[in-house]
Amino acid sequence: MGRLGGQGYLDDAEYARAVASHRLGSRGGAAIAAELASKGVARAVAQAAVADLDPERELEAAESFARRWLPRAAPGSLRSLLEVAGPRLARRGYSPSVVREACRRALAAT
């Protein structure tokens, strides 16, 4: 194990950064951190990996997801889009501020 660690194969921080970067397109920071913690990565390491993520990239992913729910919301209504897409985005681990901004941007793009 010591030899593997010395060669970089057992680096939790690098693993956490790789998983966080890969999952950013489909999940928010909270869900990514929870997934890493469930896989045995220390919470501090998981939080650090999530903190290093690009917030604009997270917002773009959330906006893309919110756009998929536009047809089910009342036309031009931010409140309706938040009611339809908001809970789904929250379950994917996006923060309330990201959910709101993603829905606002998705609505403005139409």
ABEGO torsion letter per residue (X at the ends): XAAAAAAGAABAAAAAAAAAAAAAAABBAAAAAAAAAAAGBBAAAAAAAAAABBAAAAAAAAAAAAAAAAAABBBGBAAAAAAAAAAAAAAAGBBAAAAAAAAAAAAAAX
